[in-house]
Amino acid sequence: MQKLWLPILAVLYSAVALGQNNFRANIKDAETKAPLIGATVVLQGSTNGATADQNGFVELKNIPNGKQVILFRFIGYAQKTDTLIFPSIQSDTTDVFLNVESEEMEEVVVTSTRSSRIISDIPTRIEAISGEELTEKGNMKPGDIRMMLNESTGIQTQQTSATSYNSSIRIQGLDGKYTQILRDGLPLYSGFSGGLSLLQVVPLDLKQVEVIKGASSTLYGGGAIAGLVNLISKTPNENRELSFMLNGTSALGLDVSGFYAKKLKKIGATVFASYNKGTPYDPANIGLTAIPKFDRYTLNPRLFVYFNDKTTLNAGVNTTIENRIGGDIKYIKSDDNGANGFFEKNRTNRMSTQLGLDHRINKQSSVSFKNSISYYDRSIEIPGFKFSGLQVSSFSEASYNYKGEKTEWITGLNVWTDKFTQNQFATGKLVNYAHSTFGGFVQNTWNASEKFVLETGFRGDYQNEYGFFALPRVSALFKANQKLTFRLGGGLGYKTPTIFSEDAERIQFRNVLPIDGLNTKAEQSIGTNFDINYKTSLSDEVFLSINTLFFYTQVKNPLILVPSSSGLFEFQQPNGFIDTRGIETNVKLTYGDFKLFVGYTLADVNQHYNGNSTQFSLVAKHRLNNVLMYEIEDKLKIGLEAYYFSPQKLNDGTTGKSYWITGLMAEKLWENFSIFINFENFLDTRQTRFDSIYTGSISNPTFRDIYAPVDGFVVNGGIKLKL
C-alpha cells in the first residue's frame, strides 16, 4: 500500500507546483510614463500581493492555473483590473499604465487662463474651489460666497460696515478694489457694483470658483492688480439636474434656492432662483445690528442653442433685487419712519445680460464672441445723507484660438465701457465718470517638453482718460518628476481710478470729492510669484501634498482717501508705493476617510510714502487655517475648522486683538437628498466681546474698523434635494 501512495503523492505535488505561476509587470504613469514606486498588485480574492520597486517593477508569485483577476493600485490613481489566464503564453514583463483619477489628485479643468486645461498642466498658478469643497462651503453659508473665499489661504474678506454687513475681498492683503471679480470670464462686479458683490452671489448654481493671485490684468484688462476671482456657472448636459436647498439659521435667517439644468438635442437651459432673508440680529445686546434686516430675490435663466457639433450660442440674464437695512435695532423693528435712531439702508437693483457664441473651425482652430451689459442701481442712506447712482457698463470681446501639437495661441480684441451717474440730492460736486477702454491681447502656451511648459502673454489697453498701458506677463511650469513641480510667473497690472474703494464705502461716500482726472495717474503694479508643489504617497492609505507660494506685488501711484481742511474727503497720490510680500503654505494629509488641511499665510503689507514706511491697516500678518474632514463617500461628512488671525493695525492708530474662529459641520447623505447642520463660530468670537465697534452715542455713532466677526455663534442647518 505504501508503494502505491508514494507515486500518487508525487503526482499531486507536481500538479500543485506546475499550477503556481508568476506575473511580472512594470507599473507606470499613463501620461508621463514614469515608474510608480510603491504601486501594489493583488490577486483578487486572496492576500497574495506584491509591491513595485524603485523602477516600478513588480513580480506576483504563486498564481494558480485558470482565469485570474489581478488588481493594480496606486494611491492617487484609478484602480485597474486585468483578467488573465494562467499558464500564460506570454512570459515577458508587461507594461501596465495607471491614470490619475482619485479624489486626492483629482484633475480639475480650469478656464480662467482662456485655455481649457487640467490644473496640473497650466503654468499660471490657479486655485480652484470645486466639487465636494464647493458643496461643503455652500452648506456653511448658502446665501453668499463671503465665507467660501475668506476660508481660503491668502484671501481675507474685509467688512466695511458694522451694521449692514457690506464686505469686500482682499487678496494677499491688498485693498479690495485691486481684485477683479468675473462671472464666466465677464467683469460684472466692479466699481459701484462691487460693494455688495460678495453678499449677493448665491453659490448653488456655481460649478467652480477659480482664483489667480498676483497681477493678472493681461488676461482680462484693468483691475486685477491683486488677482482675480472667476465664478464659473453650471452648464446643462444630457442628465437632468433639479436641485433645491432650504436653510435656516439661529439668527432667524432663511435661504431658499433651486437650480434646473437639462440639455436636449438642439436646446439646453439652466434656471437658478433664490430667496434670501435676514432678520435684525444683535448678539452683543448693544442695540446695533450685527446682521441686518434684508430681503433678496435672485433669478438667473440661461439658454443654450446647439446649432451643430461646431457652433453653440448661449444667452442669459442675472437679476438681483435687494432691500437691506442695519443700525439701531429698535428703529428697524419699529417700522416707524418718524422714530429716531441710526440706520444704514441699501437698496439694490442689479441686472446683467450674458451672450456667448463659440464656433469650432477645425480640430485646431476656433473663434468666440462674448458680450455682457450690466445695469446697477443702488442707493445708500444714513440719517441726514443719501448717496445713490446708476452704473451702466458693457464688455465685448472677440477671440481666436489655435491649438497645435505643442503650442497654443489665443488672440483677441475687446471693448469695455463703464459709466456712473450720481443722483444729486443736495449741493456738492457729483462724482460722475465715463470710461472706455479698448484692448488687444495675445497669449501663447508652449509645451517645450513633457517637463517644461511656458506661457507668455501681452496686452495693450487704451483708456480714454489715462492713456495706453502695455501689460506683459510670463509663467513657467517645470515638472521635476511626478511628485515635484515648480511654477514661476510675473506680470504688470493697472487700475483705472474711481472713488469706489473700501475707505469710501466705509463712510457711505459722504463728502467724498470726485477724482481730479487731470492731476491723477492710473495705479500700476508689478508682481511675481514662485510656487513649489510636492505630492507623494507615504503608504497605501496615506497621501501627502505640500504647496508653498512666495509672492511680491508693488502698487505704484496708489490712490488713497484723506480728509481735507474743509472737512471733505479727497483722493490723493502721495509720492511712493504700496507693496505686499509673503508666503502661503498649504498642507493636505489624507488617511483613509480622514483629510487634514493646514494652511498658513504671511502677508507683510506696507505703505511707503515720502520716504516713510508704515504697516498697511486691516491686514492680519499671520493667518492659520486648519480643517479636519471625515467623509464616507455619498453617506456622511463631518468637518471641524479652526482659523487664527493675528493682530491687525487699525486706521485710528490702535491695534486690534488676535482671535480664533472655529466651526463644526455635518451632513448625512442619501441617494436623492441630504440634511446638514453647521455650528459656525461656536466659541462665539465677536469683536464686541473684546473691543468696541463704535464711539459716541447709539443715535449718532462713529464706527471703528471692523476686523473680527460681529455676528458671533450662529447655527444653520437645512435640507438639499436632488430630483
C-alpha positions in Angstrom: 0.0 0.0 0.0 2.8 2.3 0.8 4.4 1.7 -2.6 1.0 2.8 -4.2 0.6 6.1 -2.2 4.1 7.4 -2.9 3.6 7.8 -6.7 0.2 9.3 -6.1 1.6 12.0 -3.8 4.4 12.7 -6.2 2.0 13.3 -9.0 -0.2 15.6 -6.8 2.8 17.6 -5.7 4.0 18.0 -9.3 0.5 19.2 -10.3 0.4 21.8 -7.5 3.9 23.0 -8.4 3.1 23.3 -12.0 -0.1 25.2 -11.1 1.8 28.1 -9.4 2.6 30.8 -11.9 4.4 34.2 -11.8 3.4 37.5 -13.3 5.8 40.3 -13.9 5.0 43.9 -14.8 6.3 47.5 -14.9 3.8 49.9 -13.3 3.9 53.4 -14.9 2.0 56.7 -15.0 -0.1 56.7 -18.2 0.8 60.2 -19.1 4.4 60.7 -18.1 5.4 57.0 -18.3 7.3 57.5 -15.0 7.6 54.4 -12.8 5.1 54.3 -9.9 7.2 53.4 -6.9 5.2 51.5 -4.3 2.3 50.5 -6.6 0.7 47.3 -5.5 -0.5 44.2 -7.4 -3.0 41.9 -5.7 -4.6 38.7 -6.8 -8.4 39.3 -6.4 -10.0 37.2 -3.6 -6.7 36.5 -1.9 -4.0 38.0 0.3 -1.4 37.4 -2.4 0.2 40.7 -3.4 3.4 42.4 -4.2 4.8 46.0 -4.3 6.7 47.8 -7.1 10.3 48.6 -6.6 12.1 51.9 -7.5 11.9 51.0 -11.2 8.2 50.3 -11.0 8.9 46.6 -11.4 6.7 44.1 -9.6 6.5 40.3 -9.6 3.4 38.5 -8.3 4.2 34.8 -7.5 2.2 31.6 -6.8 -0.7 32.3 -9.1 -3.0 29.3 -9.6 -3.9 28.0 -13.1 -7.0 29.2 -14.8 -8.7 32.5 -15.2 -7.5 35.0 -12.6 -8.3 38.7 -11.8 -5.4 41.0 -10.9 -5.8 44.4 -9.3 -3.3 47.2 -9.9 -3.4 50.0 -7.3 -1.5 53.2 -6.5 -2.8 56.0 -4.3 -4.0 58.9 -6.3 -4.6 56.8 -9.4 -7.6 54.9 -10.7 -7.5 51.2 -9.9 -7.0 49.0 -12.9 -8.3 45.4 -13.3 -7.0 42.8 -15.7 -8.3 39.3 -16.3 -5.6 36.8 -17.3 -5.5 33.1 -18.0 -2.7 31.0 -16.5 -0.5 29.4 -17.5 0.1 32.4 -19.8 1.5 32.1 -23.2 3.5 35.3 -22.7 6.3 35.1 -20.2 7.8 38.6 -20.7 7.3 41.5 -18.4 4.1 43.5 -19.1 3.8 47.3 -19.1 0.8 48.5 -17.1 -0.3 52.1 -17.2 -2.4 53.8 -14.5 -4.4 57.0 -14.9 -4.6 59.8 -12.3 -8.2 59.9 -11.1 -8.6 59.6 -7.4 -10.0 62.4 -5.2 -6.6 63.0 -3.6 -5.1 64.0 -7.0 -8.3 65.0 -8.9 -7.6 66.8 -12.1 -9.7 69.9 -12.4 -10.2 71.7 -15.7 -9.9 75.4 -15.5 -10.7 78.2 -18.0 -9.6 81.4 -16.4 -6.3 81.5 -18.4 -8.6 81.4 -21.5 -7.5 77.8 -22.5 -9.2 74.7 -21.1 -6.5 72.7 -19.4 -6.2 70.5 -16.4 -4.9 72.5 -13.5 -1.7 70.5 -13.1 -0.6 71.4 -16.7 -1.1 75.2 -16.5 2.0 77.4 -15.9 -0.1 80.1 -14.3 -0.9 79.2 -10.7 -4.6 78.8 -10.2 -6.6 77.7 -7.2 -10.0 76.0 -7.8 -12.8 75.6 -5.4 -14.9 72.9 -6.9 -16.6 69.5 -6.3 -17.0 68.5 -2.7 -15.2 71.5 -1.3 -17.6 73.9 -3.1 -20.6 71.9 -1.8 -19.3 71.9 1.8 -18.6 75.6 1.8 -22.1 76.2 0.3 -23.6 74.3 3.3 -21.9 76.7 5.7 -23.1 79.9 4.1 -25.8 79.1 1.5 -26.7 82.8 0.9 -23.4 84.2 -0.3 -19.8 83.4 -1.1 -18.1 85.5 1.6 -17.2 82.7 3.8 -16.1 80.5 0.9 -13.4 82.9 -0.1 -12.5 84.0 3.5 -11.6 80.5 4.4 -9.0 80.2 1.6 -5.4 80.7 2.2 -4.2 84.2 1.3 -7.7 85.7 1.0 -9.4 87.8 3.6 -12.8 89.4 3.3 -13.0 92.8 4.9 -16.3 94.0 6.4 -16.8 97.7 5.5 -19.9 98.3 7.5 -20.5 97.5 11.1 -24.3 97.3 10.8 -25.2 96.3 7.2 -22.5 93.6 6.7 -21.1 95.1 3.5 -17.8 93.4 2.6 -15.0 93.4 0.1 -12.3 90.9 -0.8 -8.6 91.2 -0.1 -6.0 89.0 -1.8 -2.6 88.9 -0.2 -3.6 91.9 1.9 -4.3 94.4 -0.8 -7.4 96.6 -0.9 -10.5 95.0 -2.4 -10.5 97.5 -5.3 -7.4 95.7 -6.7 -9.3 92.4 -7.2 -11.3 91.7 -10.3 -14.4 89.6 -9.9 -15.7 87.9 -13.0 -18.7 85.7 -13.9 -17.8 83.2 -16.6 -15.0 85.5 -17.8 -17.1 88.6 -17.8 -16.4 91.6 -15.5 -19.8 92.1 -13.8 -18.7 93.2 -10.3 -16.5 96.3 -10.4 -16.8 99.9 -9.3 -20.0 100.8 -7.6 -21.4 97.3 -8.2 -18.6 95.7 -6.3 -19.6 97.0 -2.8 -22.2 94.3 -2.2 -21.0 91.7 -4.7 -19.8 89.1 -2.2 -23.1 89.2 -0.4 -25.3 88.9 -3.5 -23.8 85.8 -5.2 -25.6 82.6 -4.1 -23.3 79.5 -4.8 -25.9 76.8 -5.7 -25.6 77.4 -9.5 -21.8 77.6 -9.4 -19.7 74.7 -10.8 -16.4 76.1 -9.8 -14.6 79.2 -8.3 -11.2 79.9 -9.8 -8.7 82.2 -8.2 -5.5 83.7 -9.7 -3.3 85.6 -7.3 -1.0 88.4 -8.4 -1.0 90.8 -11.3 -3.5 89.4 -13.9 -4.5 92.4 -15.9 -3.0 90.8 -19.0 -5.8 88.3 -19.0 -9.0 90.4 -18.7 -7.8 94.0 -18.6 -7.5 96.6 -15.8 -8.5 95.9 -12.2 -6.6 92.7 -11.4 -3.6 94.0 -9.6 -4.0 91.7 -6.6 -5.6 89.0 -8.6 -8.9 87.8 -10.0 -11.8 85.6 -8.9 -13.7 83.9 -11.7 -17.2 82.4 -10.9 -17.9 79.5 -13.2 -21.6 78.8 -13.7 -23.0 75.3 -14.2 -24.0 74.3 -17.8 -26.5 71.7 -18.9 -25.8 68.1 -20.0 -27.9 65.2 -21.1 -28.6 64.2 -17.5 -31.2 66.5 -16.0 -30.3 68.3 -12.8 -33.0 69.5 -10.5 -31.9 70.5 -7.0 -33.3 72.5 -4.1 -31.8 73.8 -0.9 -33.7 75.1 2.2 -31.6 76.6 5.0 -32.4 78.3 8.3 -30.3 79.9 10.9 -30.5 80.5 14.7 -30.4 84.3 13.8 -33.7 83.8 12.1 -32.2 83.9 8.6 -33.7 81.9 5.7 -32.3 80.7 2.4 -34.4 79.0 -0.3 -32.9 78.2 -3.7 -33.4 76.0 -6.7 -31.5 75.0 -9.8 -32.6 73.3 -13.0 -30.4 72.2 -16.0 -31.1 70.0 -19.0 -29.7 69.5 -22.4 -31.8 68.2 -25.3 -30.6 67.7 -28.9 -30.5 71.3 -30.0 -31.6 73.2 -26.9 -30.3 73.4 -23.4 -31.3 75.6 -20.4 -30.3 76.4 -16.8 -32.6 78.3 -14.4 -31.5 79.4 -10.9 -33.8 81.2 -8.4 -33.3 82.1 -4.8 -34.8 84.0 -1.9 -32.6 85.1 1.0 -33.9 86.7 4.2 -32.2 88.2 7.1 -33.7 89.3 10.5 -32.1 92.1 12.5 -29.8 90.3 15.0 -27.9 91.8 17.9 -26.0 89.1 19.8 -24.0 91.7 21.8 -27.2 93.4 23.0 -25.7 96.8 22.3 -28.7 98.0 20.3 -27.0 97.7 16.8 -27.5 95.0 14.2 -24.7 92.6 13.7 -26.8 91.0 10.9 -29.1 93.5 9.1 -32.7 93.0 8.0 -32.8 92.2 4.3 -34.8 90.5 1.6 -33.1 89.5 -1.6 -34.5 87.9 -4.8 -32.3 86.3 -7.5 -33.3 84.9 -10.8 -30.7 83.7 -13.4 -32.1 82.0 -16.5 -29.8 80.9 -19.3 -30.5 79.4 -22.8 -28.1 77.3 -24.9 -28.6 76.6 -28.6 -26.5 73.9 -30.2 -26.7 74.6 -33.9 -24.4 71.7 -34.7 -21.4 70.0 -33.3 -19.3 73.1 -34.1 -21.4 76.1 -33.1 -23.0 76.9 -29.8 -24.8 80.0 -28.6 -25.7 80.9 -25.0 -27.6 83.8 -23.6 -28.6 84.6 -20.0 -29.8 87.2 -17.6 -28.6 87.7 -14.0 -31.1 89.6 -11.8 -30.9 90.6 -8.2 -33.2 92.8 -6.1 -32.4 93.5 -2.5 -33.5 95.8 0.3 -31.1 95.9 3.3 -31.2 98.0 6.5 -29.0 97.8 9.5 -28.4 100.1 12.5 -30.4 100.8 15.6 -32.4 97.6 16.1 -35.3 99.3 17.9 -35.6 101.7 15.0 -35.5 98.9 12.4 -38.1 96.8 14.3 -40.4 99.8 14.9 -41.2 100.4 11.2 -41.8 104.0 12.3 -40.3 106.5 9.9 -40.7 109.2 12.4 -38.6 107.3 15.0 -35.1 108.4 15.9 -32.1 106.2 15.6 -29.1 105.4 13.4 -29.7 103.4 10.2 -28.0 102.4 7.0 -30.3 101.5 4.1 -29.1 99.8 1.0 -31.4 99.3 -2.0 -30.1 97.4 -4.9 -31.3 96.6 -8.4 -28.8 94.5 -10.4 -29.4 93.2 -13.9 -26.8 91.9 -16.4 -27.0 90.1 -19.6 -24.6 87.4 -20.9 -24.1 86.4 -24.5 -21.6 83.9 -25.9 -21.1 82.4 -29.4 -18.5 79.7 -29.9 -17.6 78.2 -33.3 -15.0 75.5 -34.0 -13.4 76.0 -37.4 -11.5 72.7 -37.4 -9.7 70.5 -35.0 -7.0 73.2 -34.3 -8.9 76.5 -34.6 -11.9 78.1 -33.0 -13.4 81.6 -32.6 -15.6 83.0 -29.9 -17.5 86.1 -29.1 -19.0 87.2 -25.8 -20.8 90.3 -24.5 -22.3 91.5 -21.3 -24.3 94.6 -20.4 -24.6 95.4 -16.7 -27.2 97.7 -15.1 -26.7 98.5 -11.4 -28.9 100.9 -9.4 -28.0 101.3 -5.8 -28.8 103.8 -3.0 -27.2 104.1 0.4 -28.9 106.2 3.1 -27.9 107.2 6.6 -29.6 109.8 8.8 -29.1 113.2 7.0 -27.4 111.8 3.9 -28.1 109.8 0.9 -25.9 108.6 -1.9 -27.2 106.8 -5.0 -26.5 106.4 -8.6 -26.7 104.3 -11.7 -23.8 102.3 -13.1 -24.1 101.0 -16.7 -21.2 99.0 -18.1 -20.6 96.7 -21.0 -17.9 94.3 -22.1 -17.5 92.8 -25.6 -14.7 90.5 -26.8 -13.9 88.6 -30.0 -11.1 86.0 -29.8 -9.3 83.4 -31.9 -7.8 80.2 -30.6 -5.3 77.9 -32.4 -4.1 74.7 -30.7 -1.3 72.8 -32.3 0.6 69.7 -31.1 2.9 71.6 -28.8 1.8 75.2 -28.8 -1.5 77.1 -28.3 -2.2 80.7 -29.5 -5.0 82.9 -28.2 -5.6 86.4 -29.5 -8.4 88.9 -29.3 -9.9 92.3 -29.1 -12.2 93.8 -26.5 -14.1 97.0 -25.6 -15.0 97.8 -22.0 -17.3 100.8 -21.1 -18.2 101.9 -17.6 -20.4 104.9 -16.8 -21.5 106.1 -13.4 -24.2 108.8 -12.9 -24.8 110.1 -9.4 -28.3 111.2 -8.3 -28.0 114.6 -6.7 -29.9 115.2 -3.5 -28.0 118.2 -2.2 -25.4 120.8 -3.2 -22.0 119.4 -3.9 -19.8 118.1 -6.7 -21.0 115.0 -8.5 -18.6 112.0 -8.8 -19.8 111.1 -12.3 -17.4 109.4 -14.8 -17.5 107.7 -18.2 -14.7 105.4 -19.0 -14.0 103.5 -22.2 -11.1 101.0 -22.7 -10.1 99.4 -26.0 -7.7 96.4 -25.7 -6.0 93.8 -27.7 -4.2 90.7 -26.4 -2.2 87.7 -27.5 -1.2 84.7 -25.4 1.0 81.6 -26.2 1.3 78.4 -24.3 4.3 76.2 -25.4 4.8 72.6 -24.3 8.5 72.6 -24.8 8.8 69.1 -23.4 7.0 66.7 -21.1 8.6 68.5 -18.1 8.6 72.2 -19.2 5.6 74.4 -20.2 6.0 78.2 -20.9 3.1 80.6 -21.1 3.6 84.2 -22.3 1.2 87.0 -23.0 0.9 90.6 -23.9 -2.0 93.1 -23.7 -2.2 96.7 -24.9 -5.1 98.8 -23.5 -6.0 102.3 -24.4 -8.1 104.1 -21.7 -9.9 107.3 -22.8 -8.7 109.3 -19.7 -5.4 107.7 -18.7 -3.8 106.6 -21.9 -2.1 103.5 -23.1 -0.9 100.6 -20.9 1.4 97.8 -22.0 0.9 94.7 -20.0 3.3 91.7 -20.5 3.2 88.5 -18.4 5.1 85.3 -18.3 4.6 82.0 -16.4 6.6 78.8 -16.5 5.9 75.3 -15.2 8.6 72.8 -14.6 7.8 69.2 -13.7 10.9 67.8 -11.9 9.2 64.4 -11.5 5.8 63.0 -10.8 6.0 64.3 -7.2 7.6 67.7 -7.5 6.7 70.7 -9.7 7.7 74.4 -9.8 5.9 77.5 -11.2 7.4 80.9 -11.7 5.5 83.9 -13.0 5.0 87.6 -13.1 3.4 90.5 -14.9 2.2 94.0 -14.8 -1.3 95.4 -13.9 -3.2 98.6 -13.7 -6.4 100.1 -12.1 -8.4 102.9 -13.6 -9.1 105.4 -10.7 -12.6 105.7 -9.4 -14.0 106.8 -6.0 -15.2 103.3 -5.2 -12.9 101.8 -2.6 -13.1 100.2 0.9 -12.4 103.5 2.6 -15.1 105.4 0.7 -17.6 102.6 1.2 -16.9 102.7 4.9 -18.2 106.3 5.2 -21.0 105.7 2.7 -19.3 108.1 0.2 -20.3 111.0 2.3 -18.4 114.2 1.5 -16.2 112.4 -0.9 -14.9 114.7 -3.7 -14.7 113.5 -7.3 -11.3 112.4 -8.6 -9.3 115.1 -10.4 -8.5 113.3 -13.6 -6.1 115.9 -14.9 -3.8 115.5 -11.9 -4.3 111.8 -11.2 -2.5 108.8 -12.7 -3.7 105.3 -13.0 -2.5 102.9 -10.4 0.0 100.4 -11.8 1.7 97.3 -10.4 4.4 94.8 -10.9 4.2 91.4 -9.3 5.9 88.0 -9.2 5.3 84.6 -7.5 7.2 81.4 -7.1 5.3 78.2 -6.4 6.5 74.8 -5.2 4.2 71.8 -5.2 5.1 68.4 -3.8 2.8 65.4 -3.5 3.6 61.8 -2.5 2.1 58.7 -1.0 3.5 57.7 2.3 1.7 54.4 2.2 -1.2 52.7 0.5 -3.6 54.7 2.6 -1.6 57.9 3.4 -1.3 60.7 0.9 0.6 64.0 1.4 0.7 67.2 -0.6 2.5 70.4 0.2 2.2 73.7 -1.8 4.2 76.8 -1.0 3.8 80.1 -2.7 6.2 83.1 -2.4 4.7 86.3 -3.6 5.6 90.0 -4.1 3.4 92.8 -5.6 4.2 96.5 -5.7 1.5 99.1 -6.5 2.7 102.4 -7.9 0.8 105.7 -7.7 -1.6 104.4 -5.0 -4.8 106.4 -4.7 -5.7 107.0 -1.0 -8.6 108.8 0.6 -7.6 111.5 3.1 -9.6 114.3 4.9 -9.1 117.8 3.6 -9.0 121.1 5.6 -12.6 121.8 4.5 -14.0 118.7 6.2 -14.4 116.9 2.9 -12.5 113.8 1.7 -10.4 113.7 -1.4 -8.2 111.1 -3.2 -4.5 111.9 -3.3 -1.5 110.1 -4.7 1.4 110.5 -2.4 5.0 110.1 -3.6 5.6 106.4 -3.0 4.1 102.9 -3.3 2.4 100.0 -1.5 3.9 96.6 -1.5 2.9 93.2 -0.2 5.2 90.2 0.2 4.8 86.9 1.9 4.3 83.2 1.9 1.3 80.9 1.5 1.7 77.3 2.5 -0.9 74.6 2.2 -0.6 71.0 3.5 -3.1 68.3 2.8 -2.8 64.9 4.5 -5.2 62.1 3.7 -5.6 58.9 5.6 -8.4 56.6 4.7 -11.6 58.6 5.3 -9.8 61.4 7.1 -8.5 64.6 5.4 -6.4 67.2 7.2 -5.9 70.7 5.7 -3.4 73.1 7.2 -2.7 76.5 5.6 -0.5 79.4 6.7 -0.4 82.9 5.3 2.3 85.5 5.9 1.2 88.8 4.4 3.6 91.7 5.1 1.9 94.8 3.6 3.4 98.2 3.9 2.9 101.7 2.5 6.0 103.7 1.6 5.1 107.4 1.3 7.5 110.4 1.2 10.4 108.3 2.5 8.5 106.8 5.4 7.2 103.2 5.7 4.2 102.1 7.8 2.2 99.0 8.1 -0.9 98.8 6.0 -4.1 98.7 8.0 -6.6 95.9 8.4 -4.3 93.1 7.4 -3.7 90.0 9.5 0.0 89.5 9.0 -0.3 85.9 10.2 -3.2 83.6 9.4 -3.6 79.9 10.1 -6.3 77.7 8.6 -7.0 74.2 10.0 -9.7 71.8 8.6 -10.2 68.2 9.6 -12.7 66.2 7.5 -14.1 62.8 7.9 -16.0 61.5 4.9 -17.7 58.3 3.9 -18.3 58.8 0.2 -22.0 59.5 -0.6 -23.0 58.8 3.0 -21.5 61.1 5.7 -19.4 64.2 6.1 -18.1 65.7 9.3 -15.8 68.7 9.4 -14.0 70.6 12.2 -12.4 74.0 11.4 -10.2 76.5 13.3 -8.9 79.8 11.9 -6.4 82.1 13.5 -6.0 85.8 12.8 -3.1 87.8 14.2 -3.5 91.4 15.5 -4.2 94.0 12.8 -3.3 97.6 12.7 -6.4 99.9 12.6 -7.0 103.2 10.8 -7.3 105.1 14.1 -3.7 104.1 15.0 -4.5 101.4 17.5 -4.0 97.6 17.1 -6.8 95.1 17.2 -6.8 91.8 19.1 -5.8 88.4 17.8 -8.6 85.8 17.6 -9.7 82.3 16.6 -12.8 81.3 14.7 -14.0 77.7 15.0 -16.7 75.7 13.2 -18.2 72.3 13.1 -20.3 70.9 10.2 -22.0 67.6 9.4 -24.0 66.3 6.5 -25.8 63.0 6.1 -26.4 61.9 2.5 -28.9 59.6 0.9 -29.5 59.0 -2.8 -31.7 61.9 -3.5 -31.4 64.2 -0.5 -29.2 65.2 2.4 -29.5 67.0 5.7 -26.8 69.3 7.0 -26.0 71.3 10.1 -23.3 73.9 10.8 -22.1 75.3 14.1 -20.4 78.4 12.9 -18.0 80.2 15.3 -19.1 78.0 18.2 -16.7 79.7 20.5 -18.6 82.9 19.9 -15.7 85.1 18.9 -17.0 88.6 18.5 -15.3 92.0 18.3 -17.9 93.3 20.7 -16.6 90.8 23.4 -13.0 92.1 23.4 -13.1 95.5 21.7 -15.5 98.3 20.7 -17.1 98.9 17.3 -18.1 102.5 17.8 -17.7 105.6 19.8 -20.2 108.3 20.7 -23.9 107.7 21.2 -26.0 104.9 19.6 -28.1 107.5 17.9 -25.1 109.1 16.3 -22.3 106.6 16.3 -18.8 106.9 14.9 -17.8 103.5 13.8 -14.4 102.0 14.2 -12.8 99.4 11.9 -14.4 96.0 11.9 -11.6 93.5 11.9 -13.3 90.5 13.7 -16.8 88.9 13.4 -19.7 90.8 14.9 -22.4 88.1 14.5 -20.8 85.5 16.8 -22.0 82.0 17.2 -24.7 81.1 14.6 -26.2 77.7 13.9 -27.6 76.9 10.5 -29.0 73.8 9.0 -31.3 72.5 6.3 -32.0 70.0 3.6 -30.9 69.5 0.0 -33.0 67.6 -2.6 -31.9 66.2 -6.0 -34.8 65.0 -8.1 
